[in-house]
Amino acid sequence: MDLTPGEKTVLAQIRVLYSAAAGRDQQIKALTMQWPPLHHEAYQKAYGGLLAKRLLVEDAGAQAFRITDAGLKAIGVAIPRPQPQRQAPRTDQPRPLPPTPSRDAGKRRGNTLSRWVAGLLRPKI
């Protein structure tokens, strides 16, 4: 794809915005604030050229633009693949039963100090 020097410059600025926010949707104002006033008209034309080449998509009257797959390829970013959805655990399989308490579970042994005191207070034979 043939790009003009102005389009390459605007794409470089978009690459910086994308690396900072890591999102396809970017604010037009954030892009245009990078343009020097002397070159604003030239960069505006270059931005229009990127829209015409479908590297960017903008809704009419919108304040944001979206980087297309072709635009990501043009700025040298790998196109993110959608993450596969994790499957919910199957409910038709029986769940394992909780462990059954042992007979000694009702008796509490206590800590070392309480056992030592209980041994002292126990009647002697």
C-alpha positions in Angstrom: 0.0 0.0 0.0 1.4 3.4 -1.0 1.3 5.9 1.8 2.2 9.6 1.5 4.8 11.0 4.0 2.0 12.8 5.8 0.0 9.6 6.2 3.1 7.8 7.4 3.6 10.5 10.0 0.0 10.3 11.2 0.2 6.5 11.4 3.4 6.9 13.6 1.4 9.2 15.9 -1.5 6.6 16.0 1.1 3.9 16.8 2.2 6.0 19.9 -1.5 6.4 20.9 -2.2 2.7 20.5 0.9 1.7 22.5 -0.2 4.0 25.3 -3.8 2.9 25.5 -3.6 -0.5 23.7 -7.1 -0.1 22.3 -8.5 0.2 18.8 -10.7 3.2 19.8 -8.8 6.4 20.1 -9.8 10.0 20.6 -9.4 12.3 17.6 -8.5 15.2 19.9 -5.6 13.2 21.4 -4.3 12.7 17.8 -4.8 16.3 16.6 -3.2 17.8 19.7 0.1 16.2 18.5 -0.1 18.2 15.2 1.9 21.4 15.1 -0.3 24.3 14.1 1.8 25.0 11.0 1.2 21.5 9.6 -2.4 21.0 10.9 -4.0 21.3 7.4 -1.5 18.8 5.9 -2.0 16.3 8.7 -5.8 16.7 8.4 -5.6 15.7 4.7 -3.3 12.8 5.6 -5.9 11.7 8.2 -8.6 11.9 5.5 -6.4 9.8 3.3 -6.1 7.1 6.0 -9.9 7.1 6.3 -10.3 6.8 2.5 -7.9 3.8 2.5 -9.9 2.2 5.3 -7.0 2.1 7.7 -9.2 4.0 10.1 -13.0 4.2 10.6 -14.8 7.2 11.9 -18.5 7.7 12.4 -20.0 10.9 11.1 -19.6 13.7 13.7 -17.7 11.3 16.1 -15.0 12.4 18.5 -13.2 9.1 18.2 -11.8 6.8 15.5 -11.3 3.1 15.3 -8.2 1.4 13.9 -9.1 -1.4 11.5 -7.2 -4.7 11.0 -5.5 -3.2 8.0 -4.6 -0.1 10.1 -3.0 -2.3 12.8 -1.1 -4.1 10.1 0.1 -0.8 8.7 1.4 0.4 12.1 3.2 -2.9 12.6 1.0 -4.3 15.4 -0.1 -7.9 15.4 -3.9 -8.3 15.2 -5.1 -9.5 18.6 -6.9 -12.9 18.3 -10.1 -13.3 20.3 -9.6 -15.4 23.4 -11.5 -18.7 23.5 -14.3 -18.8 26.0 -13.8 -21.1 28.9 -16.4 -23.8 29.0 -18.6 -24.0 32.2 -18.0 -27.2 34.2 -20.3 -30.0 33.2 -23.2 -30.5 35.6 -24.2 -34.0 34.5 -21.3 -35.5 36.4 -21.8 -36.3 40.1 -19.8 -34.1 42.4 -17.5 -35.9 44.9 -18.9 -36.2 48.4 -17.2 -34.3 51.2 -15.1 -36.3 53.5 -17.0 -37.9 56.4 -15.9 -36.9 59.8 -14.1 -39.5 61.9 -15.3 -40.6 65.4 -12.7 -38.5 67.1 -13.8 -35.4 65.3 -16.3 -34.7 68.1 -13.6 -34.7 70.8 -11.3 -31.8 70.7 -7.8 -32.4 71.9 -7.0 -28.8 72.6 -3.5 -27.3 72.7 -0.6 -28.5 74.7 -1.2 -26.1 77.7 -4.8 -27.1 78.1 -3.9 -30.8 78.0 -1.1 -30.3 80.5 -3.5 -28.4 82.9 -6.2 -31.1 82.4 -3.6 -33.7 83.4 -2.7 -31.9 86.6 -6.3 -31.5 87.6 -7.2 -35.1 86.9 -7.8 -37.1 90.1 -4.9 -39.5 90.9 -5.4 -43.1 91.7 
